[in-house]
Amino acid sequence: MKKSYLQIICFSIFLLTSCNEKKLTEVVEVPLPSAIEKRTIGIPEDALADEGSFTLQKLPYKYESLAPVIDALTMELHYSKHYLSYTNALNRAIIGTEFEKLTIEEILKDLNPADVNLRNNAGGFYNHSLYFENLTPKFGTIPKDTLSSAIDRDFGSYDIFKKQFSDEAKKQFGSAWTWLIVDKSGKLIITSTANQDNPLMSFAVVKGTPILALDLWEHAYYLNYQQNRKNYIEAFFTIINWDKVQERYESTTIN
């Protein structure tokens, strides 16, 4: 009897333990999360500005064409969200004003720095227009002809220019732009501006006509490079459209 009684006790403990384990399993068991769907990348032609004086700079390449230097998602978000937003906001800001029939360069030179809305959106539109025009999927091109000669004249060589431009960009803190500009004497100068300011603005510390723009806002590079902005700056030189930079240089009027 003692043996049977002991067996009953052991069996009861086994049943209780099994039931508790089953209940515990049922409590903590959760379904696995479903797979995240791959985001579909659109095309630049789908990004259209609202009706107004200014439209987006057309891209002669697809969003993915600059990879791996700039990935397709970054390009799409930058072009169809950030750039488009500045363009639409600029068009809204100038409706019914004296700026409505002016070129973007004229607006920038005449705007009041205290008009923060116009300052940011006119600058954002111009800066991004130049930036996207400066890019090409033809990797590794270098300056040539008159622009190459001007770079040698004002910096000593292309390699020296590249280092000085990179160093200037790397020392910027926060949201900024680094520029290659032509000053009123025709000299090439490297400079930087904060936020969406640029060297065309009357209150710029260093004034001139931009011919090359590097966007240092995080939205321009963070998905690929995270905190490694210097890697983005170095990679930028492999996708510069030097033919467009030269066109701007040669069309610059020296006053």
N, C-alpha and C positions, 0 to 999 in steps of 0.2 A: 504493500500500500504506500509506504513511504516513497518507493521508487516511482510509482505511478503519479503520486501527488507532485513530486519534483518535476516529472515530465510535463505535467499540465501547466505548472508555473512557467517552465522554460518556453513552452509552446505559446503561452499567452504573451510573454515578453517579446517573442519573435513577431507575433501578429501586430502588437502595438508599435514596435519599431518599424515594421514594414509599412504600416499605415501612415505613421508620421513622416517617414521618408517620402512616401508617395505624395502626401499633402505638401511637403516642402518643395518637392520637384514641381508640382503644379503651380505653386506660388511664384517661383523665380523664373519659370520658363516663359520666354517671350519670343515672338516671331522675329526672324532676321529682317533687317531693313531691306527694302527693295533697292535694286541698283539704280543709281542716278543716271538719268537719260543724258546722252551726249548732246551738248548745245549745238544747234544748227547755226552756222555762220552765214550771214547774208552777203549781199553784194553792194559795193559803194553806190551804184546807181539808185538803190532803194532809199538812200538818205537824201531827202529833198527839203530845202528850206521853205518856210512859210512865205507867202507873197510879201515882197518888199524890195528894197534897193539892192540888197546883196544876196548872193548865192554861194554855195560851197565851191571851193576849188575842186575841180574834177580830178579823180585819181586815174592815171593811165595804167593802173595795175590792180590786181585783186588784193583783198585783205591778207591772204596767205603768202603773197609773193615776196614779202620781206623776211620771212622765217628762214633761219632761226634767230636772226638779229632782233626782229620784232614779230611776235607771234600773231596769228590771225585774230584771236579774241581781243588782244590789246588794241590792234589796229581798228577793229570794228567799233569797240567801245569809245575809243579816242575820237574817231572820225564821225560816227553816226550819233553819238551822244554828246560828248563834250564840245566838239567843234560845232555841231549843229545847234546846240543850245546857245552858244555865244552868237552865232549868226542870227538866230531868231530873236534873241534878246536885243541885239543891235538894231535890227529892222523895226522892232517895236519902239525902241528908245528914240528913234529919229523921225518917226511919223509926224508930219505936221510941223517940223522944225526946219531951220535954215540948213541943217546938215543933210536933209533928205536927197538933195541933188548933187552933193559933193562926192568926190572920190574918197576912198578910205584914208588915203594919205593926207588929203586936205582936212578931213575930220580930225585925224590924230594930231596934226600940227596946230590946229586951232582950238581944241577942246580945253575946257576949264578943268584943272586937276581936282577941284573940289566936287566936280560932277562924277561921283564914284561909279554910278551905274553906266554912264557912257564911257568913262575911262576904262573900266574893266571889260566891257563887252566889245567896244571898238578895238581895244588892244587884243582881246582874245580872238576876235575874228581875223585880224591882220596877222598876228603871230602864227596862228595855226595854218592859215592859208600859205604862208611862206614855208613853214615847216614841212607840210605835206608835199609841196612842190619840190622841195629839196631832196626828196627821197627817190630811190630807184632800185629795182630788183637786179640791175646790172652791177654785180658786186665788184668792189675793188678798183673803181675808176679813180683817176687823179686829175688835178687841174692841168690845163694845157694852154698854149697860145698866150694871149694877152694876160689872162688871169694868172697863169703860171709865172710869167715875167713879173707881174705886180707883187705876187707873193714873195718871190726871190728878192725883189727890190726892198720890200718893207719889213720882211722877217729874216731874210738871209737864205732860207731854203724852205721847201715844203715840210720837211721833217721838223724844223724849228717851229714853223707855224703850227703844225699839228700838236706839238708838245705844249706850246703856249696856250692854244685854244683849250686843250684838255685840262691843263692846270687851272685855267680860269673857271672852267665848268665845275671841276672837282671841289673848288673852294667855296662854291655857293651853298648857302644853308637854306633849306626849305624850298618853297616854290619859286622858280626863277627861270630865266632864259639866258643863254649865252649866244653872242652874235659876232659875225664878221661884218663890219660896216665899211662904207666909203665915206670919209669925212669931206667937208667942203673944199679941202685942198686936193682931194683925189687920193689921199692916202688910205690904205687898208688898216683898220684898227680892230682889235678884239675887245669886247666889253660885255657886261652883263646887266640885266635889270631884274627887279623883283616882280612877283605876281604876274600881271598881264601888261606891264609897262614895256615900252620899247624905245629905241634911240630916235624915232621920229618925233616923239613928243617934246614939246617946247621946254618942259621942265626936266628932261633927261640930263643926267650928269655928263654923259658923253653922247653927243649928238652926231647923227649921220644917217646914211641910207643903208638899211640892212640888205645883205645879199645872201647870208647864210644864217639859219636859226636852229638852235638846239633846245628842245623843250625839256626842262628839268623838273617839271611837275611829276609827282609820283604816278599819276594815271598813265603817263607815257611809257613807263618801263616796269612798274612794280610786279606785275604778274610773272614776268620772266626773271627779273633780277633781284627782287625783294630789296634788301638794304644795300645791295652791291651796285650803287649808282655808277661807280667808276667803271665797272664792266660794260654797262650800257653806253657810257661816254666813249669808251674805246671802240666798241662795236659800231657805233654810229658812223665812224669814218669809212666803214666798208660799204655803206649804202647811200652815200652822198651823191646826188645828181650834179656833178660838176659842170655839165653842159648848161643846166639851168642857172647855176651860180654865175657862170661866165656871162650868160645872156643878161642877167641883172647888172653885173659889173659893167658891161659894155654899154648898157642903156642908161647908166647913171649920168646925170647932167652935173657937171662941175660948175658951180656958181662962182 
